[in-house]
Amino acid sequence: MSSDDAQGIAATFDAAAADFDRVAADVWNPTGQALAFQAGLRPGDAVLDVGSGTGSSALPAAAAVGPNGLVHAIDLSDEMLERGRVKASDRALLNIEFVCADATTWEPPSTVPEAGYDALLSSYAVFFLPEMDQAFARLCRLVRPGGVVGVTAWRDTALREYATTFLDALEPHLPQPLPDRATEMTPAQRLDAPDKLGAWLADAGTEAVEVRTLSNLIPATEEFCWNFVLGSGLRATLTGLSAEVVERVRGDFVGLITDRGLHTVDATTLVGTAKVIAFP
């Protein structure tokens, strides 16, 4: 990852930290809890949580592995991590460390067993990795043979109507048109169906792949819809716009939500886990 790319991602999520937490109870936390549960974490396990944000999967992981286990929660956004540190302190979790670090260069510290981590978790984050396949395969090699890896990704139906409505409200206010959404292929779209996510995990050097679908249909209130823009990757689309223009975008967005009869935000998520194969 170039320093400019890393700084851009960090800046977006530093700015989004407070809004990220405003929607955590509806979006991030249920999935993080499901990921930690499906990973089958055990007391004493060492866990690496990549793209941890404010701790939606790292905190339940810390609770699962107990005082004899450890969790390294890494992210590029220190503002997000600081919120995670406060939550961990409030819950008296002493076995978790929130570290501002680049996942593409992370190496386990000496507190991790020589064989590697027992588990790697990443919730809604792997598609932000540059050279996603290679970067994730490298992270898998930090996990001991037989250890577990787990990721979450949006289902192909998720956010479709919501995001289209927002981008339709945004586009008239931009100095340049958005890319053609019909032809734009993002890393996230390579993981957006159970068979796709399962095959991708297998290709990273894993076996015993399991992918479950977590249905999550959230009432499309005006407050939630706007907070979700500000507390997710969509926030980056507002970069460079004045406060006045952003407020006009919000007004147009709310109007389109009503006009189109958008009653729920589809946040359906895929939760995939697998075991790491021994590397030669």
Backbone torsions as a table, in degrees:
resi	resn	phi	psi	omega
1	MET	NA	130.7	177.7
2	SER	-71.2	158.0	179.9
3	SER	-63.3	-33.4	179.0
4	ASP	-66.7	-43.0	178.3
5	ASP	-61.6	-47.1	-179.4
6	ALA	-61.5	-42.6	-179.9
7	GLN	-65.8	-37.0	179.0
8	GLY	-65.2	-45.2	178.1
9	ILE	-64.0	-44.3	-179.7
10	ALA	-61.2	-42.4	-179.0
11	ALA	-64.3	-41.8	179.4
12	THR	-60.5	-47.4	-175.2
13	PHE	-82.1	-23.8	169.1
14	ASP	-59.7	-46.0	-179.6
15	ALA	-68.3	-28.2	-175.4
16	ALA	-87.8	-5.1	-167.7
17	ALA	-54.0	-50.3	-177.1
18	ALA	-64.7	-42.9	-179.6
19	ASP	-70.2	-33.5	174.7
20	PHE	-55.3	-45.5	-179.2
21	ASP	-72.0	-24.3	179.1
22	ARG	-66.8	-26.3	178.9
23	VAL	-107.2	5.2	-175.3
24	ALA	-60.5	-41.6	-176.6
25	ALA	-63.1	-30.9	-178.9
26	ASP	-89.4	-33.1	-170.1
27	VAL	-113.5	-65.0	-167.2
28	TRP	-76.0	-42.1	-173.2
29	ASN	-67.1	-44.9	179.0
30	PRO	-58.4	-38.8	-179.6
31	THR	-72.0	-41.2	177.7
32	GLY	-60.9	-40.4	177.6
33	GLN	-64.9	-42.8	179.5
34	ALA	-63.4	-39.1	179.9
35	LEU	-64.8	-46.8	180.0
36	ALA	-62.3	-38.2	179.9
37	PHE	-68.2	-47.3	-177.3
38	GLN	-65.5	-27.6	179.2
39	ALA	-69.2	-14.5	177.1
40	GLY	65.0	39.2	-178.8
41	LEU	-62.2	146.7	-177.2
42	ARG	-123.4	156.7	175.5
43	PRO	-54.7	134.1	179.5
44	GLY	92.1	-7.4	-179.0
45	ASP	-67.6	150.0	171.5
46	ALA	-102.9	125.7	-171.7
47	VAL	-125.6	136.5	170.3
48	LEU	-108.2	122.4	178.4
49	ASP	-111.6	115.6	-172.7
50	VAL	-101.9	132.0	-176.5
51	GLY	67.6	47.8	-166.8
52	SER	-74.1	-18.2	-178.6
53	GLY	58.6	-129.3	-179.5
54	THR	-94.8	9.9	170.2
55	GLY	105.0	23.3	-174.4
56	SER	-61.8	-34.7	174.3
57	SER	-104.3	-27.8	-178.5
58	ALA	-67.4	-39.2	-178.6
59	LEU	-67.8	-47.3	174.5
60	PRO	-64.0	-29.6	175.2
61	ALA	-64.2	-42.8	179.0
62	ALA	-62.8	-38.4	177.1
63	ALA	-65.9	-35.5	-177.6
64	ALA	-72.0	-38.0	-174.7
65	VAL	-85.9	-15.8	172.7
66	GLY	72.7	-177.1	-173.0
67	PRO	-65.8	-20.1	177.9
68	ASN	-91.0	-3.9	175.9
69	GLY	-99.5	-179.1	177.3
70	LEU	-149.3	151.4	176.5
71	VAL	-131.2	126.7	169.6
72	HIS	-103.5	113.3	-178.9
73	ALA	-105.2	112.6	-174.7
74	ILE	-116.9	146.6	-179.5
75	ASP	-161.9	160.5	176.5
76	LEU	-83.1	-17.5	-175.5
77	SER	-99.1	109.0	180.0
78	ASP	-72.8	-25.8	176.1
79	GLU	-64.0	-42.1	176.7
80	MET	-64.8	-45.2	-178.4
81	LEU	-61.9	-38.0	180.0
82	GLU	-62.6	-36.0	175.6
83	ARG	-66.2	-37.6	175.4
84	GLY	-63.8	-40.0	178.8
85	ARG	-61.3	-41.2	179.2
86	VAL	-64.1	-43.6	178.5
87	LYS	-61.7	-43.3	179.5
88	ALA	-62.2	-41.3	178.5
89	SER	-64.2	-42.4	179.5
90	ASP	-61.2	-31.0	-178.1
91	ARG	-96.2	5.6	179.7
92	ALA	57.6	36.3	176.6
93	LEU	-89.9	110.1	-176.5
94	LEU	-99.8	1.1	-173.5
95	ASN	-105.1	17.4	-177.1
96	ILE	-128.1	136.6	178.8
97	GLU	-124.5	122.9	178.0
98	PHE	-94.9	119.0	-172.5
99	VAL	-124.2	129.2	175.0
100	CYS	-79.7	107.2	-173.1
101	ALA	-156.0	157.7	177.5
102	ASP	-90.6	121.0	-177.2
103	ALA	-62.7	-25.3	-177.0
104	THR	-73.8	-13.7	179.8
105	THR	-124.4	3.2	-175.9
106	TRP	-64.1	134.5	173.3
107	GLU	-124.8	139.4	-177.6
108	PRO	-62.8	134.2	174.1
109	PRO	-72.9	176.6	-173.6
110	SER	-67.1	-14.5	179.3
111	THR	-74.2	-13.3	179.1
112	VAL	-87.2	136.4	178.4
113	PRO	-53.9	150.0	-176.3
114	GLU	-57.7	-33.0	-179.2
115	ALA	-69.6	-20.0	179.1
116	GLY	119.2	179.0	176.9
117	TYR	-65.2	153.2	173.3
118	ASP	-82.3	-23.0	-177.9
119	ALA	-154.3	146.5	173.4
120	LEU	-122.1	124.5	177.9
121	LEU	-121.1	146.4	175.8
122	SER	-155.0	112.3	-176.3
123	SER	-105.0	116.6	180.0
124	TYR	55.1	36.8	-174.2
125	ALA	-130.2	-26.1	-172.8
126	VAL	-62.0	-29.1	-178.1
127	PHE	-76.2	-3.4	171.6
128	PHE	-90.2	-10.7	-179.3
129	LEU	-70.8	134.0	173.1
130	PRO	-68.6	142.1	-176.2
131	GLU	50.0	62.6	-168.4
132	MET	-50.7	-46.2	-175.7
133	ASP	-62.6	-50.1	-177.5
134	GLN	-66.8	-40.5	-178.4
135	ALA	-64.9	-41.5	-179.4
136	PHE	-70.3	-39.8	178.1
137	ALA	-60.3	-38.1	176.9
138	ARG	-63.6	-43.6	179.3
139	LEU	-62.8	-37.2	177.9
140	CYS	-60.9	-31.0	-179.5
141	ARG	-73.6	-8.4	173.9
142	LEU	-85.0	-4.6	-178.9
143	VAL	-102.5	138.8	-179.4
144	ARG	-64.0	152.1	173.7
145	PRO	-55.9	131.9	-176.5
146	GLY	89.1	-10.5	175.2
147	GLY	-72.0	171.5	-173.4
148	VAL	-110.3	144.8	169.1
149	VAL	-120.6	145.4	-179.4
150	GLY	-145.8	136.7	179.1
151	VAL	-136.6	157.6	168.9
152	THR	-120.4	149.4	179.5
153	ALA	-150.0	154.2	179.6
154	TRP	-69.6	137.3	171.4
155	ARG	-67.1	154.8	-175.8
156	ASP	-60.6	-27.6	178.3
157	THR	-81.5	-16.4	-172.2
158	ALA	-67.2	138.7	172.4
159	LEU	64.6	1.4	-172.1
160	ARG	-60.1	-56.4	-177.8
161	GLU	-68.4	-39.5	179.5
162	TYR	-62.0	-51.8	-177.5
163	ALA	-65.9	-38.4	178.2
164	THR	-62.3	-41.8	179.1
165	THR	-63.6	-43.8	179.0
166	PHE	-63.8	-47.0	-177.3
167	LEU	-66.5	-32.1	175.4
168	ASP	-66.2	-34.2	177.0
169	ALA	-74.1	-33.3	-176.7
170	LEU	-76.5	-42.1	-166.5
171	GLU	-55.0	-41.5	-179.5
172	PRO	-62.8	-16.4	-177.1
173	HIS	-97.9	-0.2	-177.8
174	LEU	-92.5	146.4	178.5
175	PRO	-68.7	-25.4	178.2
176	GLN	-132.4	148.0	-179.1
177	PRO	-66.4	153.3	175.3
178	LEU	-69.9	157.4	175.2
179	PRO	-60.5	157.8	178.3
180	ASP	-63.7	112.3	-175.8
181	ARG	-68.3	-24.8	-177.0
182	ALA	-72.0	-28.2	-175.5
183	THR	-109.0	-9.2	-177.6
184	GLU	-74.5	120.8	-179.3
185	MET	-108.5	115.1	-178.6
186	THR	-104.4	158.8	176.0
187	PRO	-55.0	-35.7	-179.3
188	ALA	-60.8	-33.2	-179.1
189	GLN	-70.8	-16.3	177.1
190	ARG	-79.7	-7.4	-176.3
191	LEU	-121.8	13.1	-164.0
192	ASP	-94.0	15.3	174.0
193	ALA	-141.2	151.7	-176.9
194	PRO	-54.0	-42.3	-178.6
195	ASP	-68.8	-36.7	178.3
196	LYS	-64.5	-48.9	-178.1
197	LEU	-64.8	-40.9	178.9
198	GLY	-62.1	-44.0	179.7
199	ALA	-66.6	-38.0	-179.7
200	TRP	-65.4	-41.8	177.4
201	LEU	-63.4	-42.4	179.8
202	ALA	-62.6	-39.0	-179.0
203	ASP	-67.4	-20.2	-179.6
204	ALA	-82.0	0.5	179.0
205	GLY	98.2	44.2	-179.0
206	THR	-130.7	169.0	176.3
207	GLU	-142.5	178.2	-179.2
208	ALA	52.1	47.2	-177.7
209	VAL	-72.9	137.4	175.4
210	GLU	-134.9	126.8	178.3
211	VAL	-124.1	123.5	177.9
212	ARG	-116.7	151.5	178.8
213	THR	-103.3	125.3	179.4
214	LEU	-105.8	104.8	179.1
215	SER	-73.9	135.7	179.7
216	ASN	-152.8	99.0	-179.1
217	LEU	-109.3	109.2	-170.4
218	ILE	-101.2	132.0	177.3
219	PRO	-54.3	131.5	-174.2
220	ALA	-86.9	65.0	175.1
221	THR	-72.1	156.9	178.7
222	GLU	-58.3	-43.3	-178.3
223	GLU	-62.9	-47.9	-178.5
224	PHE	-64.3	-45.8	-175.3
225	CYS	-59.0	-41.1	-179.3
226	TRP	-76.6	-39.5	177.5
227	ASN	-61.7	-33.0	-179.5
228	PHE	-70.4	-34.8	173.0
229	VAL	-60.3	-50.4	-175.1
230	LEU	-71.5	-24.6	-175.6
231	GLY	-104.5	20.6	179.4
232	SER	-139.3	-176.5	179.6
233	GLY	-62.9	-18.6	177.9
234	LEU	-62.2	-21.3	-179.5
235	ARG	-57.3	-32.0	-177.1
236	ALA	-60.2	-26.6	-179.1
237	THR	-68.8	-16.8	-179.5
238	LEU	-91.6	-4.4	-177.5
239	THR	-58.6	131.8	177.9
240	GLY	89.6	-10.4	178.5
241	LEU	-85.8	143.6	178.5
242	SER	-70.2	162.4	179.5
243	ALA	-59.8	-35.9	179.9
244	GLU	-66.3	-42.4	179.7
245	VAL	-67.3	-42.2	178.4
246	VAL	-58.9	-39.5	179.2
247	GLU	-66.6	-35.5	176.5
248	ARG	-67.9	-39.1	176.2
249	VAL	-59.8	-44.1	179.7
250	ARG	-60.5	-45.3	179.9
251	GLY	-61.3	-43.1	179.0
252	ASP	-66.0	-38.0	179.5
253	PHE	-63.2	-48.1	179.2
254	VAL	-61.0	-40.4	178.4
255	GLY	-63.2	-41.9	179.4
256	LEU	-67.4	-35.8	177.3
257	ILE	-57.7	-43.9	179.0
258	THR	-69.0	-46.3	-177.0
259	ASP	-61.7	-37.0	-176.4
260	ARG	-90.6	-2.0	178.1
261	GLY	65.1	38.9	179.0
262	LEU	-78.7	106.6	-175.3
263	HIS	-100.1	-24.8	179.7
264	THR	-137.7	151.4	172.5
265	VAL	-103.7	119.3	-179.0
266	ASP	-81.2	107.3	179.0
267	ALA	-110.5	30.9	-179.1
268	THR	-59.2	133.7	-170.1
269	THR	-129.9	145.6	173.2
270	LEU	-97.1	133.0	177.7
271	VAL	-115.5	112.0	-176.6
272	GLY	-115.4	134.4	175.3
273	THR	-132.8	157.8	179.7
274	ALA	-163.1	165.4	177.7
275	LYS	-104.1	141.6	-177.7
276	VAL	-78.2	132.4	176.6
277	ILE	-81.6	147.7	176.2
278	ALA	-63.6	132.7	179.8
279	PHE	-92.8	139.5	-179.6
280	PRO	-67.0	NA	NA
